[in-house]
Amino acid sequence: MIFTATDACGNTATTSATFAVQDSTAPVAPEAPTAVTVACASEVPATISLTATDNCAGEITVEGVDTTVAGDCPNSFVITRTWLFVDACSNETSISQTITVNDTLAPAFVEELPASLTVECDAVPTVATLTATDNCGEATVAFTESTEQGQCANAYILTRTWTATDECGNETTHTQIITVQDTVSPEITIQAKLVLL
């Protein structure tokens, strides 16, 4: 920039100066969104755009970028969502939000659960078919049965167990105990023969 000075008689003098304009101030970011914990991947909040203010550029708006660290199952992981604000002179400011996904809720059986009971040896009920639902997805049901023998062939205890498991290993178990007994006495059948003399 050139400066010129002139006096009352028209005499002039000139000089020049060089100014360096430098932007070293980073943008001022908004407050970071609060950390969030959810149970299922489907509950992760959508990414949003946030706006920072800059002394030279005014407003700088960017969308969050996710970095994911996987856990042990589909509904167990941690997301770090970062907003990076950069002005025209590469000054930058960033904020981040942590989103934790952690499924700790066990599945629930759909059907009415079979109750424990005592039956005669000829009235043992068939095995019930149970299914289960889960808050985050599908659940599988496994069935086992064990027998504890009693004092005779028709006296024993059946232990039936259904275990519902979701994708993160959360389990719900139901056990039915069937006590089988034989309290009916045998019937005597006599076939009489008629003898003619």
Backbone as a printed PyTorch tensor [residue, N CA C, xyz], in Angstrom:
tensor([[[   0.8510,   -1.1730,    0.0000],
         [   0.0000,    0.0000,    0.0000],
         [   0.8990,    1.2390,    0.0000]],

        [[   0.5640,    2.2470,   -0.8340],
         [   1.3730,    3.4730,   -0.9710],
         [   0.6400,    4.6170,   -0.2880]],

        [[   1.3980,    5.3950,    0.5100],
         [   0.8610,    6.5680,    1.2000],
         [   1.5230,    7.8160,    0.6020]],

        [[   0.7390,    8.8480,    0.2970],
         [   1.2550,   10.1040,   -0.2610],
         [   0.8780,   11.2570,    0.6530]],

        [[   1.8600,   12.0990,    1.0020],
         [   1.6310,   13.2760,    1.8450],
         [   1.8870,   14.5280,    1.0080]],

        [[   1.0050,   15.5130,    1.0900],
         [   1.1250,   16.7610,    0.3080],
         [   0.9960,   17.9440,    1.2570]],

        [[   1.9620,   18.9330,    1.1360],
         [   1.8610,   20.1040,    2.0010],
         [   1.1030,   21.2250,    1.3010]],

        [[   1.0430,   22.4140,    1.9490],
         [   0.2520,   23.5350,    1.4280],
         [   0.8160,   24.0870,    0.1290]],

        [[   2.0800,   23.8500,   -0.1480],
         [   2.6940,   24.3550,   -1.3790],
         [   2.7420,   23.3050,   -2.4790]],

        [[   2.1150,   22.2250,   -2.2700],
         [   2.0580,   21.1870,   -3.3010],
         [   3.2160,   20.2220,   -3.2930]],

        [[   4.0860,   20.3240,   -2.2990],
         [   5.1810,   19.3650,   -2.2140],
         [   4.6330,   18.0150,   -1.7060]],

        [[   5.1230,   16.9560,   -2.3000],
         [   4.6100,   15.6290,   -1.9400],
         [   5.7390,   14.6910,   -1.5310]],

        [[   5.3710,   13.7500,   -0.7510],
         [   6.2910,   12.6760,   -0.3730],
         [   5.4820,   11.3780,   -0.3270]],

        [[   6.0680,   10.3330,   -0.7410],
         [   5.3710,    9.0370,   -0.7710],
         [   6.1640,    7.9980,    0.0000]],

        [[   5.4540,    7.0420,    0.4960],
         [   6.0650,    5.8940,    1.1530],
         [   5.1230,    4.7010,    0.9780]],

        [[   5.6130,    3.5500,    1.2440],
         [   4.7820,    2.3500,    1.0850],
         [   4.9080,    1.4620,    2.3230]],

        [[   3.8970,    0.6580,    2.5210],
         [   3.8890,   -0.2860,    3.6440],
         [   3.2790,   -1.5940,    3.1880]],

        [[   3.7690,   -2.6650,    3.7350],
         [   3.2460,   -4.0000,    3.4060],
         [   2.5910,   -4.5900,    4.6570]],

        [[   1.3450,   -5.0070,    4.4920],
         [   0.5970,   -5.6170,    5.5970],
         [   0.3590,   -7.0930,    5.2900]],

        [[   0.6640,   -7.9330,    6.2390],
         [   0.3990,   -9.3690,    6.0820],
         [  -0.8980,   -9.7010,    6.8130]],

        [[  -1.8870,  -10.1840,    6.0750],
         [  -3.1670,  -10.5800,    6.6730],
         [  -3.1240,  -12.0780,    6.9460]],

        [[  -3.2760,  -12.4410,    8.1820],
         [  -3.1650,  -13.8490,    8.5670],
         [  -4.3220,  -14.2270,    9.4860]],

        [[  -4.9890,  -15.3100,    9.1180],
         [  -6.0790,  -15.8340,    9.9440],
         [  -5.5420,  -17.0420,   10.7140]],

        [[  -5.3620,  -16.8640,   12.0100],
         [  -4.8630,  -17.9600,   12.8500],
         [  -5.8870,  -18.3660,   13.9120]],

        [[  -7.1030,  -17.8940,   13.7400],
         [  -8.1590,  -18.1880,   14.7230],
         [  -9.0330,  -19.3260,   14.2240]],

        [[  -9.1240,  -20.3640,   15.0120],
         [  -9.9490,  -21.5150,   14.6290],
         [ -11.4330,  -21.1880,   14.7810]],

        [[ -12.2740,  -21.8920,   14.0260],
         [ -13.7190,  -21.6920,   14.1660],
         [ -14.1780,  -22.0300,   15.5840]],

        [[ -15.2600,  -21.3840,   15.9910],
         [ -15.8410,  -21.6410,   17.3060],
         [ -16.9660,  -22.6570,   17.1370]],

        [[ -16.7510,  -23.8530,   17.6740],
         [ -17.7060,  -24.9490,   17.4810],
         [ -18.8770,  -24.8280,   18.4510]],

        [[ -20.0290,  -25.3860,   18.0800],
         [ -21.1540,  -25.4340,   19.0230],
         [ -20.9030,  -26.4910,   20.0840]],

        [[ -21.7770,  -26.5570,   21.0720],
         [ -21.6490,  -27.5700,   22.1100],
         [ -21.8870,  -28.9530,   21.5180]],

        [[ -21.0640,  -29.8940,   21.9130],
         [ -21.1890,  -31.2560,   21.3870],
         [ -22.4800,  -31.9050,   21.8970]],

        [[ -23.1470,  -32.7030,   21.0640],
         [ -24.3210,  -33.4450,   21.5330],
         [ -23.9310,  -34.3840,   22.6740]],

        [[ -24.8460,  -34.6070,   23.6000],
         [ -24.5610,  -35.4560,   24.7490],
         [ -24.3990,  -36.9150,   24.3230]],

        [[ -23.6480,  -37.6510,   25.1070],
         [ -23.4530,  -39.0790,   24.8400],
         [ -24.7870,  -39.8130,   24.9680]],

        [[ -24.9350,  -40.8720,   24.1590],
         [ -26.1950,  -41.6120,   24.1080],
         [ -25.8920,  -43.0990,   24.2520]],

        [[ -26.7360,  -43.8030,   25.0180],
         [ -26.6750,  -45.2620,   25.1040],
         [ -28.0220,  -45.8360,   24.6930]],

        [[ -28.0060,  -46.7500,   23.7180],
         [ -29.2330,  -47.3910,   23.2400],
         [ -29.0450,  -48.9000,   23.2700]],

        [[ -30.1620,  -49.6400,   23.1530],
         [ -30.1020,  -51.0930,   23.2330],
         [ -29.8330,  -51.7470,   21.8950]],

        [[ -30.3520,  -51.1610,   20.8150],
         [ -30.3140,  -51.8300,   19.5150],
         [ -29.6900,  -50.9400,   18.4480]],

        [[ -29.1290,  -51.5820,   17.4350],
         [ -28.5460,  -50.8380,   16.3150],
         [ -29.5880,  -49.9680,   15.6230]],

        [[ -30.8210,  -50.4420,   15.5990],
         [ -31.8950,  -49.6860,   14.9400],
         [ -32.2530,  -48.4010,   15.6690]],

        [[ -31.7840,  -48.2360,   16.9090],
         [ -32.1060,  -47.0590,   17.7050],
         [ -31.0300,  -45.9800,   17.6460]],

        [[ -29.9670,  -46.2220,   16.8790],
         [ -28.8990,  -45.2120,   16.7600],
         [ -29.4650,  -43.9640,   16.0890]],

        [[ -29.3130,  -42.7860,   16.7040],
         [ -29.8600,  -41.5630,   16.0940],
         [ -29.1660,  -41.2360,   14.7770]],

        [[ -29.9300,  -40.6390,   13.8650],
         [ -29.3870,  -40.2730,   12.5540],
         [ -28.3570,  -39.1570,   12.7070]],

        [[ -27.4140,  -39.1440,   11.7810],
         [ -26.3970,  -38.0950,   11.7750],
         [ -27.0300,  -36.7520,   11.4340]],

        [[ -26.5920,  -35.7000,   12.1080],
         [ -27.1050,  -34.3570,   11.8440],
         [ -25.9540,  -33.4330,   11.4580]],

        [[ -26.3140,  -32.2710,   10.9090],
         [ -25.3320,  -31.2360,   10.5930],
         [ -25.2900,  -30.2150,   11.7160]],

        [[ -24.1030,  -29.7300,   12.0240],
         [ -23.9100,  -28.6910,   13.0350],
         [ -23.1510,  -27.5260,   12.4230]],

        [[ -23.3220,  -26.3340,   13.0150],
         [ -22.7320,  -25.1260,   12.4540],
         [ -21.8180,  -24.4470,   13.4620]],

        [[ -20.6110,  -24.1330,   13.0180],
         [ -19.6530,  -23.3610,   13.8070],
         [ -19.5630,  -21.9480,   13.2360]],

        [[ -19.0430,  -21.0260,   14.0350],
         [ -18.8400,  -19.6460,   13.5550],
         [ -17.3440,  -19.3710,   13.4290]],

        [[ -16.9940,  -18.6350,   12.3820],
         [ -15.5790,  -18.3160,   12.1090],
         [ -15.4230,  -16.8140,   11.9890]],

        [[ -14.2920,  -16.2910,   12.4750],
         [ -14.0740,  -14.8450,   12.4640],
         [ -13.9720,  -14.2780,   11.0540]],

        [[ -13.5990,  -15.1040,   10.0780],
         [ -13.4430,  -14.6090,    8.7120],
         [ -14.4990,  -15.1700,    7.7600]],

        [[ -14.8610,  -16.4210,    7.9550],
         [ -15.7640,  -17.0780,    7.0090],
         [ -17.2310,  -17.0040,    7.4190]],

        [[ -17.4720,  -16.6040,    8.6590],
         [ -18.8600,  -16.5840,    9.1150],
         [ -19.2660,  -17.9520,    9.6360]],

        [[ -20.2580,  -18.5780,    8.9930],
         [ -20.7490,  -19.8840,    9.4340],
         [ -20.1190,  -21.0080,    8.6150]],

        [[ -19.7830,  -22.0880,    9.3180],
         [ -19.2580,  -23.2900,    8.6740],
         [ -20.1330,  -24.4530,    9.1390]],

        [[ -20.8200,  -25.1090,    8.2190],
         [ -21.7390,  -26.1990,    8.5470],
         [ -21.2000,  -27.5140,    8.0060]],

        [[ -21.1200,  -28.5150,    8.8650],
         [ -20.6300,  -29.8300,    8.4450],
         [ -21.5460,  -30.9080,    9.0280]],

        [[ -21.4940,  -32.1010,    8.4210],
         [ -22.2390,  -33.2600,    8.9080],
         [ -21.3020,  -34.1770,    9.6780]],

        [[ -21.8290,  -34.8270,   10.7030],
         [ -21.0150,  -35.7170,   11.5090],
         [ -20.5240,  -36.9300,   10.7330]],

        [[ -19.3500,  -37.4070,   11.0940],
         [ -18.7480,  -38.5930,   10.4770],
         [ -18.5600,  -39.6410,   11.5680]],

        [[ -19.0280,  -40.8690,   11.3020],
         [ -19.0020,  -41.9280,   12.3150],
         [ -17.7740,  -42.8190,   12.1900]],

        [[ -17.1960,  -43.1530,   13.3350],
         [ -16.1710,  -44.1860,   13.4470],
         [ -16.6990,  -45.2320,   14.4170]],

        [[ -16.7340,  -46.5000,   13.9700],
         [ -17.3750,  -47.5530,   14.7580],
         [ -16.3520,  -48.5700,   15.2400]],

        [[ -16.4490,  -48.9060,   16.5250],
         [ -15.6520,  -49.9880,   17.1030],
         [ -16.6120,  -51.1250,   17.4320]],

        [[ -16.4400,  -52.2500,   16.7530],
         [ -17.3660,  -53.3740,   16.8980],
         [ -17.2180,  -54.0490,   18.2500]],

        [[ -18.3280,  -54.6070,   18.7170],
         [ -18.3250,  -55.3840,   19.9490],
         [ -18.4200,  -56.8670,   19.6480]],

        [[ -19.0640,  -57.6090,   20.5550],
         [ -19.1200,  -59.0630,   20.4330],
         [ -20.3400,  -59.5710,   19.6700]],

        [[ -21.2770,  -58.6980,   19.3540],
         [ -22.4970,  -59.1440,   18.6850],
         [ -23.0720,  -57.9870,   17.8810]],

        [[ -24.0880,  -58.2570,   17.0440],
         [ -24.6210,  -57.1970,   16.1760],
         [ -25.1500,  -55.9780,   16.9180]],

        [[ -25.5810,  -56.1470,   18.1620],
         [ -26.1280,  -55.0280,   18.9210],
         [ -25.2280,  -54.6380,   20.0890]],

        [[ -23.9270,  -54.7000,   19.8420],
         [ -22.9420,  -54.2710,   20.8310],
         [ -21.7740,  -53.6140,   20.1060]],

        [[ -21.7450,  -52.2780,   20.1090],
         [ -20.6470,  -51.5300,   19.4810],
         [ -20.6850,  -50.0840,   19.9590]],

        [[ -19.6140,  -49.3460,   19.6630],
         [ -19.5030,  -47.9440,   20.0760],
         [ -19.2120,  -47.0920,   18.8480]],

        [[ -19.9910,  -46.0360,   18.6840],
         [ -19.8030,  -45.0790,   17.5920],
         [ -19.2410,  -43.7800,   18.1620]],

        [[ -18.1820,  -43.2870,   17.5490],
         [ -17.7030,  -41.9350,   17.8400],
         [ -18.0700,  -41.0630,   16.6490]],

        [[ -18.9770,  -40.1470,   16.8630],
         [ -19.4660,  -39.2650,   15.7850],
         [ -18.7600,  -37.9210,   15.9170]],

        [[ -18.0290,  -37.5230,   14.8770],
         [ -17.1690,  -36.3420,   14.9400],
         [ -17.5800,  -35.3010,   13.9040]],

        [[ -17.6130,  -34.0540,   14.3500],
         [ -17.8310,  -32.9150,   13.4650],
         [ -16.5300,  -32.1080,   13.4140]],

        [[ -15.9420,  -31.9680,   12.2240],
         [ -14.6810,  -31.2590,   12.0530],
         [ -14.9410,  -29.9810,   11.2550]],

        [[ -14.6760,  -28.8390,   11.8720],
         [ -14.9060,  -27.5350,   11.2480],
         [ -13.5560,  -26.9560,   10.8210]],

        [[ -13.3910,  -26.6740,    9.5360],
         [ -12.1230,  -26.1670,    8.9850],
         [ -12.4120,  -24.9010,    8.1870]],

        [[ -11.6860,  -23.8230,    8.4890],
         [ -11.8880,  -22.5870,    7.7210],
         [ -10.9730,  -22.5430,    6.4980]],

        [[ -11.0080,  -21.4400,    5.7680],
         [ -10.2530,  -21.3260,    4.5180],
         [  -8.7510,  -21.3410,    4.7320]],

        [[  -8.3040,  -21.0790,    5.9430],
         [  -6.8690,  -21.0910,    6.2480],
         [  -6.4450,  -22.3470,    6.9920]],

        [[  -7.2810,  -23.3720,    6.9330],
         [  -6.9950,  -24.6870,    7.5340],
         [  -6.9730,  -24.6750,    9.0560]],

        [[  -7.4810,  -23.6200,    9.6690],
         [  -7.6810,  -23.6620,   11.1170],
         [  -8.8790,  -24.5660,   11.4000]],

        [[  -8.7540,  -25.4380,   12.3690],
         [  -9.8180,  -26.4070,   12.5880],
         [ -10.1570,  -26.5820,   14.0600]],

        [[ -11.4170,  -26.9440,   14.2530],
         [ -11.9430,  -27.2750,   15.5770],
         [ -12.8570,  -28.4750,   15.4060]],

        [[ -12.8310,  -29.4030,   16.3530],
         [ -13.7030,  -30.5700,   16.2440],
         [ -14.4180,  -30.8370,   17.5580]],

        [[ -15.5910,  -31.4560,   17.4630],
         [ -16.3330,  -31.9350,   18.6210],
         [ -16.7950,  -33.3500,   18.2990]],

        [[ -17.1120,  -34.1170,   19.3230],
         [ -17.5260,  -35.4910,   19.0750],
         [ -18.6080,  -35.9220,   20.0700]],

        [[ -19.3470,  -36.9270,   19.6660],
         [ -20.3970,  -37.5340,   20.4730],
         [ -20.1810,  -39.0400,   20.5040]],

        [[ -20.3450,  -39.6460,   21.6690],
         [ -20.2110,  -41.1000,   21.8040],
         [ -21.5940,  -41.7340,   21.8720]],

        [[ -21.8100,  -42.7250,   21.0100],
         [ -23.0690,  -43.4630,   20.9740],
         [ -22.7530,  -44.9240,   21.2710]],

        [[ -23.2450,  -45.4110,   22.3980],
         [ -22.9830,  -46.7880,   22.8220],
         [ -24.2160,  -47.6400,   22.5620]],

        [[ -24.0160,  -48.7470,   21.8560],
         [ -25.1020,  -49.6980,   21.5950],
         [ -24.8260,  -50.9440,   22.4210]],

        [[ -25.7650,  -51.2920,   23.3080],
         [ -25.5360,  -52.4160,   24.2150],
         [ -26.8640,  -53.0850,   24.5360]],

        [[ -27.0690,  -54.2660,   23.9700],
         [ -28.3100,  -55.0130,   24.1870],
         [ -28.1500,  -55.9220,   25.4010]],

        [[ -28.8570,  -55.5910,   26.4820],
         [ -28.8100,  -56.4130,   27.6930],
         [ -30.1760,  -56.9960,   28.0390]],

        [[ -31.1610,  -56.7780,   27.1700],
         [ -32.5200,  -57.2500,   27.4500],
         [ -32.7240,  -58.6380,   26.8610]],

        [[ -33.1350,  -59.5710,   27.7060],
         [ -33.3500,  -60.9560,   27.2660],
         [ -34.6420,  -61.0800,   26.4690]],

        [[ -34.7110,  -62.0840,   25.5960],
         [ -35.9450,  -62.2970,   24.8230],
         [ -37.0830,  -62.7830,   25.7030]],

        [[ -38.2960,  -62.7390,   25.1560],
         [ -39.4870,  -63.1630,   25.9010],
         [ -40.2150,  -64.2470,   25.1150]],

        [[ -40.7200,  -65.2430,   25.8310],
         [ -41.5000,  -66.2950,   25.1880],
         [ -42.8500,  -65.7390,   24.7310]],

        [[ -43.3390,  -66.2750,   23.6200],
         [ -44.5950,  -65.8060,   23.0490],
         [ -45.7790,  -66.5760,   23.6140]],

        [[ -45.6770,  -67.8850,   23.6260],
         [ -46.7980,  -68.7280,   24.0300],
         [ -46.9170,  -68.8450,   25.5490]],

        [[ -48.0710,  -69.3430,   25.9920],
         [ -48.2570,  -69.6220,   27.4160],
         [ -47.2920,  -70.7290,   27.8350]],

        [[ -46.6200,  -70.5150,   28.9540],
         [ -45.5890,  -71.4580,   29.3870],
         [ -46.2210,  -72.6610,   30.0710]],

        [[ -45.7870,  -73.8640,   29.7140],
         [ -46.3440,  -75.0700,   30.3330],
         [ -45.9730,  -75.1590,   31.8080]],

        [[ -46.9790,  -75.4610,   32.6280],
         [ -46.7640,  -75.5250,   34.0720],
         [ -46.2810,  -76.9050,   34.4890]],

        [[ -45.6270,  -76.9640,   35.6320],
         [ -45.2400,  -78.2520,   36.2060],
         [ -46.4920,  -78.9860,   36.6830]],

        [[ -46.4750,  -80.3280,   36.6190],
         [ -47.6580,  -81.1070,   36.9890],
         [ -47.2850,  -82.5420,   37.3100]],

        [[ -48.2490,  -83.2350,   37.8970],
         [ -48.1080,  -84.6560,   38.1970],
         [ -49.1690,  -85.4100,   37.4050]],

        [[ -48.7320,  -86.4460,   36.6850],
         [ -49.6540,  -87.1820,   35.8150],
         [ -49.4480,  -88.6850,   35.9830]],

        [[ -50.4490,  -89.4320,   35.5440],
         [ -50.3080,  -90.8770,   35.4670],
         [ -49.4190,  -91.2310,   34.2760]],

        [[ -48.9200,  -92.4170,   34.2970],
         [ -47.9490,  -92.8370,   33.2880],
         [ -48.5140,  -92.8310,   31.8680]],

        [[ -49.8360,  -92.9310,   31.7480],
         [ -50.4400,  -92.9440,   30.4140],
         [ -50.9590,  -91.5670,   29.9990]],

        [[ -50.5790,  -90.5070,   30.7450],
         [ -51.0900,  -89.1650,   30.4420],
         [ -49.9800,  -88.1180,   30.3600]],

        [[ -48.7850,  -88.5510,   29.9860],
         [ -47.6700,  -87.5980,   29.8480],
         [ -47.9520,  -86.6720,   28.6620]],

        [[ -47.9490,  -85.3420,   28.8790],
         [ -48.2650,  -84.4230,   27.7790],
         [ -47.1490,  -84.3740,   26.7450]],

        [[ -47.5280,  -84.0380,   25.5240],
         [ -46.5270,  -83.8620,   24.4710],
         [ -45.7160,  -82.5990,   24.7510]],

        [[ -44.5720,  -82.5210,   24.1380],
         [ -43.6890,  -81.3650,   24.3430],
         [ -44.3090,  -80.1320,   23.6750]],

        [[ -44.4030,  -79.0470,   24.4290],
         [ -44.9310,  -77.7950,   23.8870],
         [ -43.9120,  -77.1400,   22.9590]],

        [[ -44.4020,  -76.4970,   21.9250],
         [ -43.5370,  -75.7360,   21.0160],
         [ -43.5730,  -74.2760,   21.4240]],

        [[ -42.4390,  -73.7550,   21.8320],
         [ -42.3430,  -72.3620,   22.2590],
         [ -41.4900,  -71.5520,   21.2960]],

        [[ -41.8970,  -70.3060,   21.0770],
         [ -41.1110,  -69.3530,   20.2920],
         [ -40.8710,  -68.1120,   21.1620]],

        [[ -39.9800,  -67.2550,   20.7090],
         [ -39.6470,  -66.0680,   21.5000],
         [ -39.4310,  -64.8630,   20.5930]],

        [[ -39.6400,  -63.6920,   21.1540],
         [ -39.3630,  -62.4360,   20.4590],
         [ -38.2930,  -61.6720,   21.2270]],

        [[ -37.6050,  -60.7760,   20.5070],
         [ -36.5290,  -60.0070,   21.1300],
         [ -36.6700,  -58.5460,   20.7570]],

        [[ -36.2270,  -57.6600,   21.6220],
         [ -36.3510,  -56.2240,   21.3780],
         [ -35.5050,  -55.7490,   20.2080]],

        [[ -34.4460,  -56.4770,   19.8740],
         [ -33.5460,  -56.0170,   18.8230],
         [ -33.5690,  -56.8640,   17.5490]],

        [[ -34.2560,  -57.9850,   17.5630],
         [ -34.2280,  -58.8280,   16.3650],
         [ -34.8100,  -60.1930,   16.6430]],

        [[ -34.1330,  -61.1950,   16.1250],
         [ -34.6370,  -62.5500,   16.2530],
         [ -34.0740,  -63.2450,   17.4930]],

        [[ -34.8390,  -64.2610,   17.9440],
         [ -34.3930,  -65.1040,   19.0560],
         [ -34.6500,  -66.5520,   18.6890]],

        [[ -33.7590,  -67.4250,   19.1160],
         [ -33.9270,  -68.8570,   18.8780],
         [ -34.2710,  -69.5460,   20.1940]],

        [[ -35.0020,  -70.6730,   20.0800],
         [ -35.4040,  -71.4210,   21.2700],
         [ -34.8470,  -72.8350,   21.1700]],

        [[ -34.0960,  -73.2440,   22.1770],
         [ -33.5490,  -74.5970,   22.2520],
         [ -34.2890,  -75.3700,   23.3470]],

        [[ -34.4860,  -76.6850,   23.1090],
         [ -35.2250,  -77.5210,   24.0580],
         [ -34.3660,  -78.7010,   24.4990]],

        [[ -34.4120,  -78.9880,   25.8020],
         [ -33.7520,  -80.1810,   26.3350],
         [ -34.7090,  -80.8760,   27.2970]],

        [[ -34.5050,  -82.1980,   27.4350],
         [ -35.3330,  -82.9850,   28.3530],
         [ -34.4590,  -84.0220,   29.0330]],

        [[ -34.6400,  -84.1500,   30.3280],
         [ -33.9010,  -85.1720,   31.0770],
         [ -34.8780,  -85.9720,   31.9310]],

        [[ -34.4800,  -87.2210,   32.2430],
         [ -35.3470,  -88.1220,   33.0070],
         [ -34.6170,  -88.6070,   34.2530]],

        [[ -35.3260,  -88.5390,   35.3800],
         [ -34.8110,  -89.0990,   36.6310],
         [ -35.7100,  -90.2730,   37.0120]],

        [[ -35.1360,  -91.4700,   36.9470],
         [ -35.9300,  -92.6760,   37.1710],
         [ -36.3230,  -92.8200,   38.6340]],

        [[ -37.5620,  -93.2930,   38.8520],
         [ -38.0530,  -93.5170,   40.1990],
         [ -37.9140,  -94.9740,   40.6110]],

        [[ -38.8460,  -95.4450,   41.4480],
         [ -38.7510,  -96.7960,   42.0140],
         [ -39.2110,  -97.8810,   41.0530]],

        [[ -39.9000,  -97.5000,   40.0020],
         [ -40.3300,  -98.4930,   39.0210],
         [ -40.3370,  -97.8710,   37.6400]],

        [[ -40.6000,  -98.6720,   36.6540],
         [ -40.5140,  -98.2060,   35.2680],
         [ -41.4860,  -97.0890,   34.9580]],

        [[ -42.6310,  -97.0880,   35.6240],
         [ -43.6500,  -96.0830,   35.3390],
         [ -43.6840,  -94.9610,   36.3760]],

        [[ -42.6370,  -94.8060,   37.1140],
         [ -42.5090,  -93.7130,   38.0780],
         [ -41.1860,  -93.0060,   37.8090]],

        [[ -41.2520,  -91.7740,   37.3610],
         [ -40.0460,  -91.0270,   37.0310],
         [ -40.3840,  -89.5320,   36.9690]],

        [[ -39.3570,  -88.7170,   36.8470],
         [ -39.5240,  -87.2580,   36.7560],
         [ -38.9110,  -86.7710,   35.4490]],

        [[ -39.7110,  -86.0660,   34.6720],
         [ -39.2420,  -85.4340,   33.4320],
         [ -38.9450,  -83.9620,   33.7080]],

        [[ -37.7900,  -83.5170,   33.3080],
         [ -37.4500,  -82.0860,   33.4020],
         [ -37.2840,  -81.5430,   31.9830]],

        [[ -38.1970,  -80.6800,   31.6040],
         [ -38.1730,  -80.0960,   30.2610],
         [ -37.7570,  -78.6290,   30.3640]],

        [[ -36.7800,  -78.2480,   29.5600],
         [ -36.2380,  -76.8860,   29.6320],
         [ -36.2160,  -76.2510,   28.2490]],

        [[ -36.7650,  -75.0530,   28.1540],
         [ -36.7180,  -74.2460,   26.9380],
         [ -35.8410,  -73.0250,   27.2050]],

        [[ -34.8920,  -72.7610,   26.3240],
         [ -33.9910,  -71.6140,   26.4860],
         [ -34.0670,  -70.7380,   25.2440]],

        [[ -34.5140,  -69.4850,   25.4360],
         [ -34.5800,  -68.5050,   24.3460],
         [ -33.3210,  -67.6370,   24.3940]],

        [[ -32.6540,  -67.4930,   23.2480],
         [ -31.3870,  -66.7560,   23.1820],
         [ -31.4390,  -65.7560,   22.0420]],

        [[ -31.0190,  -64.5020,   22.3150],
         [ -30.9760,  -63.5050,   21.2410],
         [ -29.5820,  -63.4380,   20.6300]],

        [[ -29.3720,  -62.4930,   19.7020],
         [ -28.1150,  -62.4040,   18.9560],
         [ -26.9310,  -61.9660,   19.8170]],

        [[ -27.2110,  -61.4140,   21.0100],
         [ -26.1320,  -61.0040,   21.9040],
         [ -25.9650,  -61.9570,   23.0800]],

        [[ -26.6100,  -63.1260,   22.9990],
         [ -26.4340,  -64.1300,   24.0310],
         [ -27.2720,  -63.9320,   25.2780]],

        [[ -28.1800,  -62.9650,   25.2800],
         [ -29.0950,  -62.8060,   26.4130],
         [ -30.1020,  -63.9480,   26.3930]],

        [[ -30.3480,  -64.5590,   27.5520],
         [ -31.1670,  -65.7580,   27.6110],
         [ -32.3430,  -65.6160,   28.5630]],

        [[ -33.4300,  -66.3160,   28.2130],
         [ -34.5720,  -66.5210,   29.0970],
         [ -34.8560,  -68.0160,   29.1270]],

        [[ -35.0080,  -68.5720,   30.3150],
         [ -35.1910,  -70.0150,   30.4580],
         [ -36.4990,  -70.3210,   31.1800]],

        [[ -37.1820,  -71.3510,   30.6970],
         [ -38.3720,  -71.8550,   31.3960],
         [ -38.2150,  -73.3630,   31.5860]],

        [[ -38.5300,  -73.8210,   32.7960],
         [ -38.4200,  -75.2380,   33.1210],
         [ -39.7770,  -75.7850,   33.5630]],

        [[ -40.1400,  -76.9190,   33.0090],
         [ -41.3540,  -77.6380,   33.4070],
         [ -40.9390,  -78.9800,   33.9980]],

        [[ -41.4550,  -79.2800,   35.1810],
         [ -41.1670,  -80.5720,   35.8270],
         [ -42.4510,  -81.4070,   35.8160]],

        [[ -42.3510,  -82.5750,   35.2190],
         [ -43.4960,  -83.4810,   35.1330],
         [ -43.1860,  -84.7110,   35.9840]],

        [[ -43.9580,  -84.8840,   37.0210],
         [ -43.8060,  -86.0560,   37.8760],
         [ -44.7600,  -87.1400,   37.3740]],

        [[ -44.1980,  -88.2410,   36.9270],
         [ -44.9930,  -89.3380,   36.3630],
         [ -45.1220,  -90.4310,   37.4120]],

        [[ -46.3500,  -90.8840,   37.6170],
         [ -46.5850,  -91.9190,   38.6200],
         [ -47.5700,  -92.9570,   38.0740]],

        [[ -47.5880,  -94.0950,   38.7480],
         [ -48.5270,  -95.1740,   38.3950],
         [ -49.2430,  -95.5740,   39.6720]],

        [[ -50.4560,  -95.0440,   39.8170],
         [ -51.2250,  -95.3260,   41.0400],
         [ -52.4610,  -96.1730,   40.7720]],

        [[ -52.5990,  -96.6370,   39.5410],
         [ -53.7770,  -97.4290,   39.1720],
         [ -53.4410,  -98.9170,   39.2960]],

        [[ -54.2290,  -99.6010,   40.0880],
         [ -54.0010, -101.0400,   40.2810],
         [ -54.3820, -101.8050,   39.0140]],

        [[ -53.7330, -102.9420,   38.7860],
         [ -54.1000, -103.7370,   37.6120],
         [ -55.4850, -104.3670,   37.7980]],

        [[ -56.1160, -104.6870,   36.6790],
         [ -57.4160, -105.3530,   36.7010],
         [ -57.2220, -106.8430,   36.4210]],

        [[ -57.9270, -107.6440,   37.1910],
         [ -57.8360, -109.0930,   36.9980],
         [ -58.9710, -109.5310,   36.0980]],

        [[ -58.6160, -110.2290,   35.0600],
         [ -59.6160, -110.7370,   34.1220],
         [ -59.6360, -112.2350,   34.2240]],

        [[ -60.8160, -112.8300,   34.5640],
         [ -60.9640, -114.2790,   34.6930],
         [ -61.8520, -114.7830,   33.5890]],

        [[ -61.3310, -115.7020,   32.8740],
         [ -62.1210, -116.3600,   31.8170],
         [ -62.6280, -117.6920,   32.3400]],

        [[ -63.9070, -117.7570,   32.5770],
         [ -64.5170, -119.0020,   33.0930],
         [ -64.8180, -119.9720,   31.9530]],

        [[ -64.5530, -121.2160,   32.1990],
         [ -64.8430, -122.2400,   31.2040],
         [ -65.9980, -123.1260,   31.7260]],

        [[ -66.9460, -123.3360,   30.8580],
         [ -68.0900, -124.1850,   31.2230],
         [ -67.7570, -125.6220,   30.8410]],

        [[ -67.8440, -126.5040,   31.8600],
         [ -67.5220, -127.9200,   31.6080],
         [ -68.8160, -128.7250,   31.7050]],

        [[ -69.1410, -129.4330,   30.6570],
         [ -70.3390, -130.2510,   30.6220],
         [ -69.9950, -131.6990,   30.9630]],

        [[ -70.7240, -132.2490,   31.9030],
         [ -70.4870, -133.6570,   32.2920],
         [ -71.5440, -134.5240,   31.6950]]])
